[in-house]
């Protein structure tokens, strides 16, 4: 058979095969839309109810009272008298600083006080002696004055010589000067006593100071509480410039410090009519659990921070057993109001796309449409929808990635989170 005849035979066969493939393809295309059942999706019904509105703030726990134990004198730590992390009582001895230099200072100050008392006693004796001398001088001056008074008329009557009168007058003048000298000696002795008194007072103050410094070699706890890790070890030289050797904290109750914005604070206290001091508070711990005991508001800081625009609040939580410790982080939660007629959907049903929030709604014909919504507060795993939905709407909670607008679905109703 020639090549030309072979081509004439193959052409009809190839044309028939191509027609068969086209027919099969068109048939498959025509059956594809109805060849698969509609996808099944989980839907929940939008609920409407009154719900409490809560707020959460990051908080840091701190002791109710934190007492740093610092050295008030310079010396070497001689002994540690407590177990780190243990409960200590007020006035319990925690550390001892080597007391020997301070005992020597007390002895020296007491010796100086004794010397000052001796000086005062000597000044007192001198005053007594000066007063006695003054008495003798005054008596002698009175006698010489009498001699002058007696000799004066006798000299006029020439009963005694003028020399006798002159002698009596000179003796009297000398006696007057002696009185003045004795008076000056008395004043000097008084001044010496006053100086000695000042020396005694200074010596007493030195003794008290030395005793105080000796007492400061015993570092005691000023409060009942938990004593922390020793920051300085035995043998360390400590002074007033040194950091605290440890800290004792009162932990029951324990503080929770947190900050709220100025707008929130004003909303609570003025716009919403809520008294912050009366808000019951919960503490959410770092492991997600809620602390068993309720807290209460303690105080608000005196000012709003100009840097952050927030104000610090402090709450108190009971802490029997000292389970909570300073430095722990947690969330302070408070119910700040009630939202009337809130519409609730699971958070997983809401999709965010470039700042727009959407949910997939299933209508009565099981057709899907996309609704743009305005979400509000989050309540656990639920989201409050402020706009875009109505009570009774069915929204897709699981399987939204399988469908698109206009798709037909098989809805499988599931309860709202938190319901059986």
Legacy VTK file of the C-alpha trace (Angstrom):
# vtk DataFile Version 3.0
C-alpha trace
ASCII
DATASET POLYDATA
POINTS 420 float
0.000 0.000 0.000
1.324 3.392 -0.921
1.989 6.133 1.575
-0.854 8.202 0.165
-3.341 5.409 0.699
-2.173 4.874 4.283
-2.860 8.550 5.051
-6.371 8.230 3.589
-7.092 5.324 5.960
-5.691 6.984 9.121
-7.389 10.355 8.754
-10.956 9.106 9.398
-9.745 7.055 12.373
-8.003 10.032 13.988
-11.027 12.236 13.425
-13.274 9.679 15.123
-10.948 9.399 18.127
-10.830 13.184 18.541
-14.628 13.370 18.389
-14.851 10.693 21.087
-12.496 12.604 23.411
-14.457 15.829 22.914
-17.694 14.073 23.718
-16.286 12.559 26.908
-14.829 15.921 28.024
-18.069 17.774 27.413
-19.997 15.150 29.330
-17.624 15.381 32.310
-17.843 19.174 32.297
-21.583 19.114 32.239
-21.766 16.740 35.229
-19.086 18.409 37.454
-21.297 20.930 39.268
-23.718 18.275 40.306
-21.157 15.588 40.754
-20.204 16.573 44.388
-22.556 17.098 47.367
-22.656 20.542 49.107
-20.018 20.839 51.872
-21.042 20.391 55.488
-20.242 23.287 57.836
-20.758 23.951 61.557
-23.137 26.818 62.210
-24.192 28.563 65.405
-27.226 30.716 65.980
-26.630 34.329 66.939
-27.866 34.815 70.496
-29.049 37.988 72.171
-28.768 38.438 75.916
-27.563 40.772 78.654
-23.918 40.146 79.477
-21.461 41.621 81.975
-18.664 43.701 80.456
-15.259 43.144 82.008
-11.872 44.741 81.576
-8.441 43.264 82.141
-5.160 44.990 82.918
-1.662 43.610 83.254
-0.648 43.727 86.899
2.472 43.132 88.953
2.361 41.733 92.470
4.241 43.426 95.272
4.467 43.111 99.029
2.064 45.132 101.130
5.123 46.418 103.020
8.661 45.923 101.715
11.300 46.662 104.338
14.888 46.790 103.033
17.392 45.756 105.682
20.401 48.060 105.359
23.535 48.592 107.404
23.616 51.807 109.448
27.284 51.444 110.378
30.413 50.263 108.600
31.728 46.834 109.490
32.107 43.207 108.489
29.137 40.849 108.549
29.885 38.370 111.308
26.835 36.102 111.264
23.577 35.383 109.401
20.813 34.403 111.818
17.859 33.522 109.559
16.926 31.089 106.794
16.389 32.724 103.416
12.779 32.655 102.290
11.482 31.911 105.792
8.906 33.787 107.823
10.483 36.101 110.390
8.960 38.002 113.294
9.289 41.656 114.130
12.568 42.427 116.000
14.033 39.052 114.989
17.817 39.162 114.534
18.781 38.656 110.876
22.477 39.649 110.669
25.272 40.643 113.044
28.071 43.065 112.218
31.370 42.674 114.113
30.634 44.644 117.331
34.151 44.920 118.761
35.100 48.347 117.330
31.767 49.726 118.497
32.127 48.300 122.003
35.529 50.005 122.202
33.907 53.264 121.083
31.320 52.921 123.863
34.062 52.350 126.456
35.990 55.359 125.185
32.909 57.580 125.271
32.074 56.459 128.800
35.646 57.270 129.869
35.321 60.755 128.400
32.037 61.184 130.246
33.697 60.250 133.522
36.470 62.753 132.801
33.904 65.460 132.032
32.117 64.724 135.312
35.458 65.033 137.122
36.107 68.396 135.485
32.672 69.597 136.566
33.296 68.446 140.131
36.576 70.328 140.163
34.858 73.471 138.850
32.220 73.115 141.567
34.895 72.904 144.260
36.553 76.021 142.861
33.221 77.849 143.031
32.798 76.889 146.665
36.309 78.081 147.419
35.755 81.360 145.524
32.525 82.014 147.414
34.284 81.388 150.728
37.055 83.766 149.723
34.432 86.347 148.743
32.857 86.049 152.185
36.190 86.635 153.879
36.924 89.601 151.632
33.523 91.169 152.337
33.994 90.683 156.104
37.436 92.234 155.981
36.124 95.169 153.937
33.378 95.827 156.468
35.982 95.878 159.273
38.245 98.295 157.421
35.232 100.494 156.608
34.408 100.662 160.310
37.990 101.703 161.068
37.709 104.579 158.573
34.408 105.688 160.027
35.785 105.598 163.588
39.103 107.353 162.828
37.608 110.186 160.780
35.989 112.118 163.729
38.908 111.236 166.017
41.375 112.693 163.530
39.356 115.929 163.442
39.526 116.048 167.247
43.239 115.223 167.028
42.596 112.183 169.196
44.446 110.068 166.613
47.072 111.062 164.163
46.361 111.776 160.500
48.614 108.867 159.695
46.289 106.493 161.517
43.333 107.755 159.436
45.301 107.479 156.181
46.300 103.910 157.041
42.699 102.967 157.794
41.536 104.525 154.512
44.138 102.642 152.471
43.325 99.388 154.185
39.656 99.884 153.322
40.409 100.604 149.666
42.517 97.448 149.501
39.693 95.470 151.073
37.215 96.810 148.481
39.507 95.670 145.665
39.856 92.284 147.316
36.054 91.968 147.366
35.943 92.738 143.649
38.638 90.161 142.960
36.736 87.549 144.971
33.527 88.329 143.081
35.395 87.902 139.791
36.741 84.568 141.027
33.173 83.458 141.806
31.991 84.389 138.294
34.967 82.585 136.776
34.126 79.470 138.777
30.496 79.665 137.597
31.651 79.936 133.976
33.917 76.946 134.527
30.934 74.953 135.820
28.847 75.911 132.793
31.670 74.812 130.492
32.009 71.604 132.488
28.231 71.019 132.169
28.498 71.420 128.417
31.359 68.959 128.364
29.273 66.497 130.364
26.343 66.830 127.969
28.631 66.334 124.975
30.180 63.295 126.602
26.711 61.883 127.355
25.693 62.409 123.723
28.886 60.668 122.611
28.030 57.727 124.847
24.485 57.534 123.432
25.820 57.717 119.872
28.339 54.988 120.562
25.608 52.801 122.085
23.312 53.427 119.104
26.103 52.437 116.742
26.712 49.330 118.810
23.006 48.528 118.565
23.144 48.966 114.787
25.517 46.017 114.596
22.381 43.884 115.089
20.284 44.002 111.900
16.741 43.131 112.922
13.458 42.830 111.063
11.130 45.814 111.590
8.046 43.793 110.558
6.572 40.306 110.428
7.071 38.906 106.941
9.011 36.788 104.481
12.760 37.407 104.428
14.354 37.284 100.997
17.680 36.073 99.698
20.755 37.428 101.477
22.378 39.911 99.106
25.548 40.019 101.238
27.376 37.072 102.745
29.276 36.638 106.005
32.603 38.439 105.785
31.332 41.189 103.496
32.199 44.765 104.420
28.949 46.724 104.562
28.201 50.386 105.176
25.456 52.957 104.889
26.320 53.263 101.187
25.849 49.533 100.597
22.703 48.009 99.112
20.202 46.266 101.348
21.533 42.972 102.698
18.023 41.531 102.340
14.378 42.601 102.197
11.466 41.539 104.373
7.985 41.723 102.833
4.506 41.488 104.276
2.586 39.290 101.827
-0.876 38.905 103.328
-2.565 40.821 101.850
-0.471 41.286 98.720
-0.609 44.253 96.366
-1.424 44.054 92.674
-0.314 47.197 90.861
-1.862 47.905 87.459
-2.441 50.914 85.220
-5.552 52.128 83.429
-5.816 54.856 80.865
-7.046 58.262 81.871
-10.119 57.776 79.657
-10.987 54.455 81.306
-10.559 55.931 84.756
-12.847 58.854 83.926
-15.366 56.492 82.334
-15.491 54.352 85.445
-15.724 57.139 87.943
-17.829 59.714 86.107
-19.480 58.660 82.867
-20.532 55.172 83.939
-21.168 56.128 87.531
-18.925 53.307 88.722
-16.966 53.694 91.938
-13.602 52.075 91.362
-13.236 51.398 95.076
-16.302 49.108 94.976
-15.312 47.008 91.951
-14.825 43.317 92.825
-11.543 42.238 91.302
-10.275 38.904 89.999
-6.649 37.940 89.509
-5.766 35.840 86.469
-2.456 34.103 87.103
0.254 33.490 84.523
-0.901 29.896 83.965
-4.367 31.144 82.983
-6.082 30.082 86.204
-8.208 32.480 88.226
-7.052 33.102 91.787
-9.611 31.737 94.218
-9.922 34.871 96.348
-11.467 38.169 95.312
-9.498 41.366 95.617
-10.519 44.906 96.411
-9.383 48.317 95.300
-6.809 49.883 97.636
-5.824 53.267 96.235
-5.162 55.280 93.094
-1.916 57.117 92.552
-1.979 60.855 93.088
-1.294 61.727 89.457
-1.709 60.693 85.838
1.597 59.995 84.112
2.323 62.665 81.506
4.443 60.187 79.556
1.880 57.373 79.253
-1.434 59.111 79.972
-2.314 56.421 82.507
-2.805 56.232 86.253
-1.610 53.476 88.554
-4.156 51.666 90.671
-3.408 49.214 93.441
-5.570 46.320 94.583
-5.222 44.069 97.600
-5.716 40.312 97.451
-5.845 38.004 100.486
-2.823 35.717 100.455
-3.007 33.150 103.258
-0.056 30.822 103.118
1.930 33.392 101.132
1.275 31.540 97.858
1.500 34.730 95.804
4.901 36.403 95.775
6.212 39.846 94.770
7.270 40.102 91.147
4.623 37.737 89.789
2.662 38.909 86.764
-1.055 38.501 86.317
-4.153 40.136 84.923
-6.485 42.111 87.127
-10.047 41.740 85.876
-13.107 43.749 86.861
-16.716 43.717 85.709
-17.346 47.338 84.748
-20.903 47.179 83.428
-23.678 45.212 81.703
-24.398 45.359 77.972
-28.111 45.043 77.285
-29.243 42.801 74.420
-25.781 41.909 73.168
-25.423 39.732 70.055
-22.890 36.948 70.564
-20.948 34.808 68.095
-17.854 32.618 68.546
-14.636 34.481 67.965
-13.551 31.845 65.422
-16.558 32.757 63.260
-15.208 36.288 62.684
-12.624 36.845 59.964
-10.522 39.994 59.683
-9.447 41.184 56.264
-7.493 44.450 55.975
-9.183 45.944 59.021
-12.661 44.770 58.004
-14.442 42.093 60.027
-16.697 39.603 58.288
-18.826 36.540 59.055
-20.374 33.961 56.724
-24.169 33.849 57.150
-26.325 30.894 56.057
-29.882 31.840 54.984
-33.065 29.760 55.001
-32.151 28.175 51.644
-28.735 27.196 53.035
-27.049 29.730 50.796
-23.947 31.546 52.039
-23.557 35.312 52.121
-20.769 37.420 53.590
-21.796 40.052 56.142
-19.535 42.887 57.289
-19.826 43.319 61.038
-18.648 45.678 63.752
-17.286 43.673 66.693
-17.287 44.977 70.241
-16.056 43.446 73.492
-14.744 39.909 73.768
-16.375 37.724 76.410
-14.299 34.605 76.892
-14.402 32.775 73.521
-17.347 34.861 72.321
-17.421 38.187 70.526
-20.066 40.861 70.938
-21.259 42.096 67.523
-22.419 45.697 67.686
-23.640 45.923 64.086
-24.159 43.724 61.025
-26.106 40.761 62.461
-29.559 40.030 63.860
-30.783 37.639 66.527
-31.372 34.181 65.074
-28.925 34.553 62.176
-26.933 31.436 61.448
-23.188 31.991 61.065
-20.539 29.511 60.041
-18.242 28.643 62.942
-16.193 25.934 61.222
-15.673 25.272 57.488
-15.870 28.818 56.152
-12.764 28.129 54.069
-14.756 25.552 52.058
-17.362 27.981 50.771
-17.847 31.312 49.095
-20.695 33.795 48.525
-23.664 32.033 46.931
-22.468 28.544 47.849
-24.962 25.959 49.048
-23.984 24.220 52.287
-25.247 21.540 54.597
-25.496 23.297 57.990
-24.741 21.299 61.100
-25.943 23.153 64.160
-23.545 23.245 67.115
-24.113 24.961 70.458
-22.492 28.246 71.381
-19.182 27.827 73.239
-19.797 27.193 76.920
-23.110 25.390 76.313
-23.851 21.699 76.150
LINES 1 421
420 0 1 2 3 4 5 6 7 8 9 10 11 12 13 14 15 16 17 18 19 20 21 22 23 24 25 26 27 28 29 30 31 32 33 34 35 36 37 38 39 40 41 42 43 44 45 46 47 48 49 50 51 52 53 54 55 56 57 58 59 60 61 62 63 64 65 66 67 68 69 70 71 72 73 74 75 76 77 78 79 80 81 82 83 84 85 86 87 88 89 90 91 92 93 94 95 96 97 98 99 100 101 102 103 104 105 106 107 108 109 110 111 112 113 114 115 116 117 118 119 120 121 122 123 124 125 126 127 128 129 130 131 132 133 134 135 136 137 138 139 140 141 142 143 144 145 146 147 148 149 150 151 152 153 154 155 156 157 158 159 160 161 162 163 164 165 166 167 168 169 170 171 172 173 174 175 176 177 178 179 180 181 182 183 184 185 186 187 188 189 190 191 192 193 194 195 196 197 198 199 200 201 202 203 204 205 206 207 208 209 210 211 212 213 214 215 216 217 218 219 220 221 222 223 224 225 226 227 228 229 230 231 232 233 234 235 236 237 238 239 240 241 242 243 244 245 246 247 248 249 250 251 252 253 254 255 256 257 258 259 260 261 262 263 264 265 266 267 268 269 270 271 272 273 274 275 276 277 278 279 280 281 282 283 284 285 286 287 288 289 290 291 292 293 294 295 296 297 298 299 300 301 302 303 304 305 306 307 308 309 310 311 312 313 314 315 316 317 318 319 320 321 322 323 324 325 326 327 328 329 330 331 332 333 334 335 336 337 338 339 340 341 342 343 344 345 346 347 348 349 350 351 352 353 354 355 356 357 358 359 360 361 362 363 364 365 366 367 368 369 370 371 372 373 374 375 376 377 378 379 380 381 382 383 384 385 386 387 388 389 390 391 392 393 394 395 396 397 398 399 400 401 402 403 404 405 406 407 408 409 410 411 412 413 414 415 416 417 418 419
